[in-house]
Amino acid sequence: MSSPQGPQRGIPPHELHARHRAVLPDWLALYYQRPLEITHGEGRHVWDAEGNRYLDLFGGVLTTMTAHALPEVTKAVSEQAERILHTSTLYLNRPMVDLAERIAALSGIPDARVFFTASGSEANDTALMLATAYRQSNQVLALRNSYHGRSFSAVGITGNRSWSPTSLSPFHTLYVHGGVRTRGPFAHLDDAEFTAACAEDLEDMLGQTRGSVAALIAEPVQGIGGFTAPPDGLLAAFREILQQHGILWISDEVQTGWGRTGDHFWGWQAHAAAGPPDMLTFAKGIGNGMSIGGVVARAEVMNCLDANSFSTFGGSPVTMAAGNANLTYLLEHDLQGNARRVGGLLLERLRAVSAGLGIVREVRGRGLMLGIELVLPGTEDPSPEAASIVLEETRAHGLLIGRAGGHSTNSVLRIAPPLTLTVAEAEEAATILERALRTAEIELGGKAAP
């Protein structure tokens, strides 16, 4: 594929980097030793300012869900922008009502109401406000190793210290086990025993709390935590306990929604024995790059606020037009099915290329949400250095991936491409990753198999 526009000429990347450092926060992280300026994209590929092409397996942090420059989305945005860009929620908004009706029907939540925001952080913030108002409690349950956004309230419930810049919080947060299957005190148990131990931990925690607890918020697959997930059914076991106490369940679907996990449209459906959550939050992929987030809740919960509110940018006519077009494309082209098929092939391919490598502890995930956890060769010690080597090597060979991980390690490679990824592109990515992993193995003193 040739570049659709050609390289964007301007100042060199190192000069742009210097300007970035002069005016933006030090904590605004950039990937790569030589940070990358992406100028345009098409399909599953992007180009940088120097004209280099990359296969994009990270999609702007799981946000480019269908494809870069998808004609159906760009056309919808352009046509809406020609009519009107902004009105606010104080006026009727046809594209917003259209998208809300569709999401409510897809959510699985009975008598659902939808509130749109401009980000996943804001969506989780809203869900927490609803839960605490409905339950008249500021006590919140969250999973260890979790991440729910960068707002003050979301940071207050995040169970990952790499993303918790302050201990101050409006909540009394109680952390329970269950988000990480292969590390921690229950890792040696089989799935049934693991689920039972985590449920017992939850019951014990609730027995020690004073007063009511508002909600449990949980990612079905932990994103920033390194694409870790509990056994299927664990959140259903939690749900049974929560219902005995009237505690709400919020499913954070900011990264897992819209069919990315392949087997299900929503991550909570892997735990569907207990029925749908009381609330789910969404963002990222539905806008395919446009800023859309939101909350779906049963009407009794959504309508519990006794004060006025509105959203300036949530539900913008332009972003709603993008969301409607993107959702239509997703459903008509069965991208959930493609995530299941191509993701399954890619998972097995990555496991094959990682076999025998001492730096690879685990290859995990489902659908097109895959993680490779890296360690020092021959140990269980997380290796952010290995992840850095692989990130640089894959970039040098035309592949973009992400990284994350719990316990301040950033030692997990994250692979989450647009859901239109082809089998040929998955094979290309696996080949590049194999070369990069072997390079990291050798540089860190391991013995890569021939």
N, C-alpha and C positions, 0 to 999 in steps of 0.2 A: 504494500500500500504506500503510495506517495503522500507527502504532506499536502493536506487540502489547502493550505494557505502559504506554506513556506515559512522559514524562520523569521521571527520578529526582530528587526534590527533596532538596536538601542545601546544603552550603556552595557559594558561587560558585567557578567554576574557578580564578580568580586566587588565591583563598585556599588552595585545594587545592595549587596550584602552589607557593605560598610554603611550605607544610608539606612538600611533596616536596623542595624545595631545602634545607630545614633538616635533614632526616634521611637523605637518600639521596646517593650519591656524585655529585660534579660531572660525572664521565665517563659517567653514565647519561643518555644523550641523549634529548631529547624533540623530536618534530616540531612545527612551527608556532610563530609568534610568540606566539600565545595557545594554549598546549597544550590538547589535546582530551581530555576524559574520556568514553570510550565506555561506555555503561551496559547496552545490550542490542542484540540483533540478530535478524534473521530472513531466511533465504535469502541473498541477496547484499547486504543492506542492514544498516546499523547506525545507532543513534541515540546522540546525545550527551546530557550531563546537562541541556542547555538545550532538549531536544526536537527538535533538528535531525536530519534524516535524510540519510544519505550512501549512495551506491553504493560498495561496498567493492571496490576492485581491488587490494588488497594482502593481504587475508586474514590479518592478524596476522603478517606476514612469511612468506607462503606456507604457513601452518599450517592455516587454516580451508579445508580442501581440498574439501569437498563443499558445505556451506552452514552458515550460522549457525543454531543451534537446530534442527539436523536431527532430526526426531522419532525416527527409528530409533536414532540415537546417544544422545540424551538418555534415551530409554526404557531402553536397555541399561545405561546408567550408573546410572540410578535403581534398576532391578531388582537389579543387582549390589550397589549400596550398601546395599540393604535386607538383603542376606544377610551380606556381610562386606566391609570396606573393604581390609584389609591382612593379609598373612600372611608375606611375604618368600619368597625362593627356596629356603629350607630345607625347604619343604613342597611336596608336589605341588600343582599349580595348573592346573586344567582349562582355563580361558580362555587361559592362557599357552601350553599345549601346543597347543591348537587354532590359535591365531594363528601360532605357530612353524611348524607343519606347512604352513600355507597359504603363508607367506612363503618357506619353503624351496623349495616346489614352484614358486613364481612367480619365484624368483631366477635360475634358469638355471644355478646352480652345482651341480655333481654332488656327491652325498653331503654335502649342506649341513647345517650346524648353525647355530642362531640363538641369540644372546645379547641380551637386552633391557636397555636402559639407560633413563635418564630424560631424555636430551637428545641432540642431535646432537653436541655437543662431547664428551660422554662416550662416544658411539659411536665417534667418530674416535680418541679417546684409547685406547679398548680395542683398536681395529684396529692402532694403532701399537704397542701393547704386544705384541700377538700376533705382528706381523711381526718386531719386533726380537728377541723371544724365539726365534721359529722360525729366524731367520737368524743369531742371535748377532751382531748388528751394530746400531750406533746411527746408521748412515748412512741417510738418507732422501732420496729424490728428490721434489720438488714443482714445480709449475708457477709461473712468475712470475704475479703478480696474483691469486694464489689466496687463499682464506679457508677455514679448516676448524674454526673454533670459538674459544671464549674460554678454554678450559682452558690450563694452563701448557704442556702438550705440544702442543696444537693451535696456540697462538700461536707456538711454536717452529718450525713449518713453514709458517706463513702468509706468503705472498709479497706482501702488501699493507700498506704501512707505516702506513696509517690505522688498521689493526687490529692492530698489533704494538707493544704498549706496553713491551716489554722485549726486549733482544737475548739474554738468558740463555735457555738451552734444554738439555734432556736429549739433544738430537740434533745430529748434524752434518748440516745440511740443504744440499742441492745443488739449485739452481733451474735449470730448463730452460725453453726457449721452447715455445710452442704454444698457450697459453690465450687469447691475444688475436690475432685474425685480421687486423685492419685498422690496427694500430699496431705499431711496432717495426721492427727491421732487416729482417724478411722480409715486411713488409706489401705490398710491390710485386709479389711473386711470385704466380703463379696457384696454385690449390689444390694441384695435384700437386707443384709446385716448393716450395711452402710446407711441405708434409708431408715432402718429402725433406730440406729444409734443417733442419727441426726434428729429424728422425731422426738426421741427421748430427751435429747439436749434441749430442744425447743420447749417441751413440756416442763422441764426442770427450770428453764429460764423464766417461763411465765409464772411458775410457782413462787418465784422470788421477787416478782415485781409488785409494786404497790399501786393500786388503782388500775384503771383500764389502759390497754395499749391500743393505739389508733390503727396501725396497719403494719403488715409485712410488705416491704418492697424488694423485689428480686428480679434479676436478669435471668431468663431461662438459659442463656449462654453468656458468661461474663466476658465482656468485650475487652476493656483495658486490662482486666485481670489475666488475659492471655488465652481467650477462647476456651476456658474451662467450663465444664457443665456437670451437674449432678446426674445420677441415674434417672432415666425416665420414671416418672411417678413420684419422685421425692416431693415435689411441690404439691401434689395431690394429697400426700400424707400430711404435709404441713397444713393444707387447707382444712382437712377434717378437724385438726386441733384448733385452728383459728376460729372456725365456725362455732365451736363450743363456747368461745369467749366473746363472740361478736366482733372479732378483729377482721378488718378488711385486708384483702390481698390485692396488691398493685403489681402487675406484670410489666416490667420495663422492657418494652419491645423496640426501643430506639435502634438497636443494631440487629435484632433477630426477626423483625417483622417482614411482611410482604413476600414470604416464601423463600427467603435466603437460606434457611436450614434444609430446604428440599423436601423433607418428609411432611412438613406442616406449613400452613400459611403463617401462623403465629407460633412463637416458641412455647407459649403456655400449653399448646395442644399436645405436647409430649407428656403432659401431666393432666390429661383431660378427664381422668376418672372422677375428679371432684367437681367437674363443670368449669365454666369460665371464671376468670377473676372478677372482682368487683370493679376494677379499673384496669385499663392498659394505657400505656403511654407510647407514642410513636414519634418519629422524625426521620432524619437522614434520607433514606432511599426514596420515599414517596415523592419528594420534590425533584429527584434526579439532579440535584445541585441547587435548586431554589430553596429558600429558607422556609421550611414547613415543619412544624411540630404539632403535637396535640395530645389530648386526653380523651379517652372514651370511658364513660362511667354510666352505671344504671341511674335512671332519672332521680331516684330518691337521694343518691349521693351527690350527683352533679348539682342538684337544685337546693342543696342544704345551706348555701351561703345567704346571709341575711343583710348583705350590703351590696351597693351597686358596684358594677365592674364592667370593663370593656377591654378591647385589645386594639391598640393603634395599628400594629403591623400583622398580628395574627389574622389569617384569613384574607390576606390581600388578594384582590381580584386576579393579579398576575400570577401569584404563586398558586392559587387555587386552579387556575387554568392549566398550569404546568402539571399539578398533581392529578387532575382529571385525565389529561392526555397520557401521562405516564402510567397511571393505574390501568387505563384501557389497554395500552400496549402490553403491559405485564400479563394481564389476564388473557387477552386474545392470542398471545404467543406462548402461553404456558411456560413462563420463565421459572415458576416453581419446579416444574418437571425437569427443565433444563438444569437447574441447580442440583437437583437430586441425581440426574444421570451423569453430568459432566463432573460435578463435585465428587461423586462416588469414585469415578475413574481417577480423578486427580489425587484423591486421598490414598488410594491403593498405590498409585505411581510414586507418590512422595514417600510412602512407607517402604517401597522397594528400593528407592535410591538412597534412603537413609540407613538401610540395614547394614550393620557392621561398623557404623560410624560411632565413635565414642562420644562425640559431642552432642549427639541427638538422644535425648531422654525419652521423648514421646512425640508422635505425630497424631493429632487428634482433630476432632471437629465433625461437622455434618454439613451436607450441602456445599455451598460455596462460602463457608465460614470455617477456615482451617487454620490450625496453629502448629508450629514446630518448636518445641521447647528445647533449648540448648543448654548444655552443662559443660564444665571442664571435663576433658576426656577421662573416662574411667571413674567419675565421681557423680554424686547427686547435687553438686554445687552449681547453682545457676551461673551462666556465663554471659553477661552483657557484652563482653569483648568479642565472643564468637558471633553474637548477633550483629555487632558493628561490622565485623569483617564480611559477613554474608551480605549485609545491606549494601556495602560498598561494591562488592563483587557483582551482585546482581544488577546494580545500576550500571556498572561498567559494561555489562553484556546486554543491556537493553531491557531490563525488567525492573519494575517498581513494586515493592512489597512494603508492609508495615512492620512495626514491632511494639511490644508491650510486655506485660507480665507483672505478677504480684511481688510483694516484699521488696519493692524498690529495685528490681533487677533489670527490667526491660530486656529479658533474655528469651522472649518468645517471638518468633516470626509470625506475622499475621497475614493471611492470604484471603482476600475478600474482594474478588473482581466484580465487574458488572455481570448481571445474571445471564447475559447473552454470550458468555464465554464459550468458544467452540472447543471441540476435542483437540483439534490441531494446535490451538493456542495453549491449551492445558499441557499438552505434550512438550511444546516449546518451553513453557515455564518450568516444567519439571526437569528438563535437561539443563537449563541454566542454573536452577537451584542445586542440582547434583554437583555441578562443577564448583559452585560457590561454597557448598558445605564441605567438599573435599579440601578446598583451599584453606578454610578455617580449621579443619581437623589437623592438617599438616602444620599450619602456623602455630597452633596451640600445643603441639607435641604429641598429637595422637598418631595412630597408624591407620591411615585410610586404606581400605582393601582395594586391590587393583580392579 
